[in-house]
Amino acid sequence: MFINKTKPMFIIADHFIKDADAFWGMVKAKMNEIPGELHLHAVYPSADMMRAVCVWDAESVETVDNFLTQTFGDIVRNECYRVNAEVAVGLPKAEVA
C-alpha cells in the first residue's frame, strides 16, 4: 500500500463504461495488481453499473490516468482530475507513516 508522507493528492476517476460485464470482471481480477504508488480509497458504481466514480491518492493525475488506460483499454472512458481538498467534504484521512 502506498503511504503518502506528504500532503495527499486526491484524484477522482470518473468512469464511463462501455461494457459493464468486461469492466467489472477486470476490476475484480486486477484489484490485487494496483501499483504501490497508487492507493484506491473508494469505488462508487451507478445502479446500472455503466458509470463509476473512484477516489484515488497518487502523486499525479497522470499516474492514475495512465494506470487506468493501460489496465482497461477502450472498454471505458475515464476522466481524471485533482480534488480541491480545501473545499471538498468527506475526503479520506491521509495516511502517514
KOLFI-118151 format. One line per field, with one value per residue: x, y, z of N, C-alpha, C, CB in turn; residue in one letter; residue number from 1. Coordinates in Angstrom, 2 decimals. Glycine has a CB too. Example, Ala and Ser with C-alpha at 12.3 -4.5 7.8 and 13.67 -1.06 7.14 Angstrom:
! KOLFI-118151
n.x c(13.19 12.85);
n.y c(-5.69 -2.25);
n.z c(7.80 7.08);
ca.x c(12.30 13.67);
ca.y c(-4.50 -1.06);
ca.z c(7.80 7.14);
c.x c(13.20 12.90);
c.y c(-3.30 0.03);
c.z c(7.80 7.87);
cb.x c(11.31 14.08);
cb.y c(-4.47 -0.60);
cb.z c(9.05 5.72);
r c(A S);
k c(1 2);
! end
This chain:
! KOLFI-118151
n.x c(0.84 0.49 1.94 1.51 3.69 3.66 1.48 -1.53 -2.56 -5.60 -7.47 -10.00 -11.49 -13.57 -15.60 -16.81 -18.47 -18.28 -18.69 -20.11 -19.97 -17.42 -15.76 -16.27 -15.60 -12.86 -12.07 -12.45 -10.60 -8.17 -7.73 -5.76 -3.48 -2.81 -0.53 2.08 2.43 -0.04 -3.14 -6.20 -9.06 -11.89 -14.76 -17.47 -20.05 -22.63 -26.18 -26.89 -24.45 -22.96 -21.57 -19.05 -17.47 -14.34 -12.14 -8.89 -5.50 -2.59 0.58 0.21 -2.26 -1.87 -0.55 -2.58 -4.43 -2.89 -2.46 -5.12 -5.85 -3.98 -4.74 -7.52 -8.05 -10.01 -12.57 -13.70 -14.19 -12.28 -12.28 -10.12 -9.29 -7.81 -8.72 -10.01 -8.89 -9.17 -11.77 -13.35 -15.64 -15.71 -13.44 -11.09 -9.08 -5.70 -3.00 -0.25 3.07);
n.y c(-1.18 2.22 4.76 8.00 10.40 13.07 15.91 14.58 13.93 13.90 12.21 12.10 9.62 9.42 7.21 6.15 3.65 1.23 -1.50 -3.22 -5.81 -6.76 -4.70 -4.67 -7.28 -7.21 -5.33 -6.77 -8.84 -7.46 -6.06 -6.72 -6.01 -3.36 -0.76 0.07 2.84 3.93 4.48 3.21 4.50 4.43 3.09 3.88 2.69 3.24 2.52 1.04 0.07 1.20 3.50 4.92 6.26 6.84 7.22 8.17 8.20 9.64 10.48 12.05 13.19 12.14 9.72 8.08 8.15 7.02 4.40 3.45 3.59 1.82 -0.52 -0.96 -0.29 0.26 -0.27 1.43 4.91 7.32 10.08 11.97 13.88 16.30 16.68 19.48 19.83 21.64 22.59 20.40 17.88 15.22 13.72 10.96 10.24 11.27 9.04 8.53 7.63);
n.z c(0.00 -0.78 1.04 1.63 2.46 2.37 1.89 0.82 -2.57 -3.73 -6.13 -8.52 -10.43 -13.00 -14.45 -17.57 -18.67 -21.20 -21.61 -19.30 -18.08 -18.88 -17.85 -14.98 -14.39 -14.96 -13.05 -10.67 -11.12 -11.27 -8.89 -6.97 -8.25 -8.29 -8.60 -6.22 -5.87 -6.09 -4.46 -3.91 -2.65 -2.64 -4.37 -6.31 -7.84 -10.34 -10.22 -12.49 -13.25 -15.29 -15.01 -12.90 -10.01 -8.68 -5.90 -5.56 -4.29 -5.17 -6.75 -8.98 -11.35 -13.86 -13.35 -12.28 -14.43 -16.53 -15.51 -15.45 -18.17 -19.34 -18.06 -18.54 -21.16 -24.07 -23.09 -21.40 -20.81 -19.28 -17.05 -15.35 -12.49 -10.27 -6.88 -5.19 -2.28 -0.22 -0.16 -0.42 0.81 3.06 2.36 2.39 5.29 5.51 5.13 7.10 7.49);
ca.x c(0.00 1.23 1.79 1.92 4.27 3.41 0.06 -2.03 -3.27 -6.73 -7.81 -11.25 -11.58 -14.96 -15.58 -17.95 -18.23 -18.88 -19.04 -20.13 -19.50 -15.97 -15.12 -16.34 -14.80 -11.45 -11.86 -12.30 -9.36 -6.98 -7.65 -4.51 -2.36 -2.67 0.86 2.28 2.36 -1.45 -3.98 -7.63 -9.81 -13.31 -15.36 -18.90 -20.70 -24.03 -27.10 -26.86 -23.06 -22.39 -20.75 -18.47 -16.56 -13.37 -11.28 -7.52 -4.43 -1.41 1.48 -0.27 -3.43 -1.37 -0.25 -3.86 -4.97 -2.08 -2.77 -6.46 -5.82 -3.24 -5.43 -8.87 -8.12 -11.13 -13.88 -14.15 -13.59 -12.01 -11.94 -9.45 -8.95 -7.38 -9.73 -9.66 -9.04 -9.50 -13.21 -14.03 -16.25 -15.72 -12.25 -10.44 -8.00 -4.38 -2.22 1.10 3.92);
ca.y c(0.00 3.47 5.67 9.32 11.08 14.48 16.19 13.71 14.47 13.05 12.26 11.45 8.98 9.29 6.17 6.00 2.24 0.79 -2.91 -3.38 -7.14 -6.82 -3.77 -5.11 -8.50 -6.81 -4.69 -7.86 -9.58 -6.61 -5.34 -7.00 -5.61 -1.90 -0.42 0.60 4.29 4.31 3.98 3.33 4.68 4.11 2.85 4.15 2.41 3.60 1.38 0.21 -0.37 1.78 4.63 4.75 7.29 6.27 8.17 7.69 9.02 9.36 11.62 12.91 12.76 11.34 8.38 7.35 8.04 6.04 3.06 3.06 3.39 0.58 -1.67 -1.19 -0.04 1.01 -0.67 2.51 6.24 7.87 11.48 12.05 15.24 16.52 17.22 20.66 19.31 22.71 22.80 19.10 17.35 13.77 13.02 10.02 10.79 10.99 8.01 9.00 6.61);
ca.z c(0.00 -0.87 2.16 1.18 3.61 2.19 1.77 -0.24 -3.73 -4.02 -7.55 -8.90 -11.74 -13.40 -15.49 -18.46 -19.00 -22.46 -21.46 -17.84 -17.67 -19.06 -16.93 -13.58 -14.31 -14.88 -11.74 -9.69 -11.41 -11.17 -7.61 -6.28 -9.11 -8.27 -8.24 -4.88 -5.80 -6.17 -3.38 -4.22 -1.40 -2.73 -5.67 -6.24 -9.12 -10.50 -10.08 -13.70 -13.41 -16.50 -14.59 -11.58 -9.55 -7.76 -5.22 -5.51 -3.73 -6.01 -6.94 -10.06 -12.11 -14.98 -12.86 -12.21 -15.78 -17.27 -15.00 -15.89 -19.62 -19.62 -17.48 -19.05 -22.60 -24.63 -22.57 -20.54 -21.00 -17.95 -16.85 -14.05 -12.09 -8.89 -5.99 -4.42 -0.91 0.71 -0.10 -0.51 2.02 3.18 1.84 3.33 6.09 4.97 5.82 7.30 8.10);
c.x c(0.88 0.92 2.36 2.41 4.13 1.90 -0.50 -2.68 -4.40 -7.16 -9.11 -11.05 -13.06 -14.98 -16.90 -17.76 -18.99 -19.37 -18.96 -19.58 -17.98 -15.26 -15.12 -15.63 -13.32 -11.14 -11.60 -10.96 -8.10 -6.81 -6.33 -3.27 -2.18 -1.25 0.95 2.18 0.93 -2.19 -5.44 -8.40 -11.23 -13.73 -16.87 -19.54 -22.15 -24.89 -27.06 -25.46 -22.38 -21.57 -20.17 -17.58 -15.65 -12.53 -9.92 -6.64 -3.19 -0.58 1.02 -1.52 -2.99 -1.05 -1.51 -4.40 -4.21 -2.37 -4.13 -6.50 -5.12 -4.00 -6.74 -9.04 -9.36 -12.50 -14.48 -13.47 -13.47 -11.75 -11.38 -9.11 -8.61 -8.52 -9.19 -9.93 -9.42 -11.00 -14.01 -14.59 -16.17 -14.54 -11.71 -9.35 -6.67 -3.70 -0.79 1.90 4.49);
c.y c(1.24 4.34 7.01 10.09 12.60 14.68 15.37 14.50 13.49 13.30 11.50 10.84 8.74 8.35 6.14 4.65 1.84 -0.66 -3.25 -4.74 -7.24 -5.92 -4.30 -6.44 -8.20 -6.13 -5.77 -8.58 -8.77 -5.90 -5.54 -6.60 -4.09 -1.58 0.26 2.11 4.83 3.73 4.27 3.39 4.18 3.92 3.00 3.90 2.91 2.34 0.46 -0.29 0.18 3.04 4.29 5.95 6.63 7.39 7.52 8.68 8.64 10.63 12.57 12.32 11.82 9.90 7.52 7.11 7.01 4.62 2.59 2.76 2.08 -0.65 -2.00 -0.90 0.73 0.54 0.38 3.81 6.85 9.36 11.60 13.50 15.30 17.16 18.48 20.31 20.39 22.94 21.50 18.69 15.83 13.03 12.03 10.74 10.38 9.92 8.49 7.93 7.12);
c.z c(0.00 0.35 1.73 2.40 3.50 2.13 0.60 -1.37 -4.02 -5.46 -7.76 -10.28 -12.01 -14.61 -16.25 -19.15 -20.26 -22.38 -19.97 -17.40 -17.77 -18.05 -15.50 -13.37 -14.19 -13.55 -10.69 -9.88 -11.13 -9.83 -6.88 -7.08 -9.19 -7.83 -6.87 -4.77 -5.92 -4.98 -3.74 -2.90 -1.50 -4.18 -5.50 -7.60 -9.14 -10.40 -11.29 -14.06 -14.67 -16.23 -13.23 -11.29 -8.52 -7.15 -5.03 -4.74 -4.53 -6.13 -8.03 -10.69 -13.23 -14.56 -12.81 -13.62 -16.61 -16.82 -15.52 -17.38 -19.98 -19.14 -18.21 -20.54 -23.00 -24.15 -21.65 -20.97 -19.61 -18.02 -15.44 -13.75 -10.61 -8.10 -5.31 -2.95 0.09 0.85 -0.19 0.84 1.98 2.59 2.87 4.12 5.45 5.81 5.90 8.03 9.41);
cb.x c(-0.95 0.88 2.49 0.76 5.73 4.11 -0.19 -3.03 -2.31 -7.90 -6.67 -12.45 -10.74 -15.62 -15.29 -18.07 -18.62 -17.88 -18.10 -21.55 -20.16 -15.58 -15.82 -17.80 -15.04 -11.10 -13.09 -13.46 -9.36 -7.02 -8.79 -4.43 -2.57 -3.73 1.47 3.59 3.22 -2.08 -3.59 -8.12 -9.81 -14.15 -14.99 -19.16 -20.66 -24.26 -28.52 -27.44 -23.02 -23.49 -21.58 -17.66 -17.32 -12.47 -11.89 -6.97 -4.24 -1.83 2.87 0.83 -4.21 -0.12 0.40 -4.90 -4.93 -0.59 -2.75 -7.47 -5.12 -1.87 -5.72 -9.83 -8.07 -11.09 -13.77 -13.86 -14.44 -10.81 -13.20 -8.17 -10.11 -6.12 -10.15 -10.48 -7.75 -8.84 -13.63 -13.07 -17.73 -16.91 -11.15 -9.83 -8.08 -3.51 -2.31 1.10 5.06);
cb.y c(0.00 4.23 5.13 10.07 10.71 15.03 17.72 12.73 14.66 13.32 11.66 12.45 7.62 10.69 4.79 7.20 1.33 0.93 -3.84 -3.21 -8.23 -6.40 -2.42 -5.23 -9.38 -5.88 -3.82 -8.86 -10.03 -5.59 -5.76 -8.47 -6.15 -1.22 0.49 0.18 4.89 3.84 4.64 2.14 6.14 5.21 1.41 5.60 0.91 4.33 1.88 0.99 -1.88 2.09 5.98 3.43 8.54 5.23 8.62 7.48 8.79 8.85 11.12 13.11 13.99 12.00 8.45 8.12 9.39 6.35 3.05 4.15 4.57 0.63 -1.42 -0.37 -1.34 0.92 -2.00 2.19 7.16 7.16 12.43 11.18 16.19 17.41 16.16 21.94 18.66 23.99 23.74 18.02 17.83 13.27 14.04 8.81 10.29 12.27 6.62 10.32 6.20);
cb.z c(1.21 -2.17 3.45 0.46 3.76 0.90 1.56 0.33 -4.99 -3.04 -8.44 -8.89 -11.81 -13.73 -14.87 -19.50 -17.83 -23.60 -22.31 -17.33 -18.54 -20.49 -16.99 -13.14 -15.51 -16.04 -11.33 -9.81 -12.86 -12.25 -6.72 -5.95 -10.49 -7.33 -9.30 -4.39 -6.90 -7.50 -2.00 -5.11 -1.01 -2.07 -6.24 -5.78 -9.42 -11.87 -9.86 -14.86 -13.44 -17.49 -14.53 -11.48 -8.94 -8.47 -3.84 -6.92 -2.16 -7.42 -7.26 -11.12 -12.69 -15.57 -11.46 -11.36 -16.48 -17.11 -13.44 -15.55 -20.31 -18.95 -16.02 -18.29 -23.33 -26.11 -21.83 -19.04 -21.97 -17.31 -17.07 -14.04 -12.40 -8.84 -4.93 -4.88 -0.47 0.27 -1.22 -1.04 2.16 2.57 1.44 2.56 7.57 4.93 5.10 8.07 7.14);
r c(M F I N K T K P M F I I A D H F I K D A D A F W G M V K A K M N E I P G E L H L H A V Y P S A D M M R A V C V W D A E S V E T V D N F L T Q T F G D I V R N E C Y R V N A E V A V G L P K A E V A);
k c(1 2 3 4 5 6 7 8 9 10 11 12 13 14 15 16 17 18 19 20 21 22 23 24 25 26 27 28 29 30 31 32 33 34 35 36 37 38 39 40 41 42 43 44 45 46 47 48 49 50 51 52 53 54 55 56 57 58 59 60 61 62 63 64 65 66 67 68 69 70 71 72 73 74 75 76 77 78 79 80 81 82 83 84 85 86 87 88 89 90 91 92 93 94 95 96 97);
! end
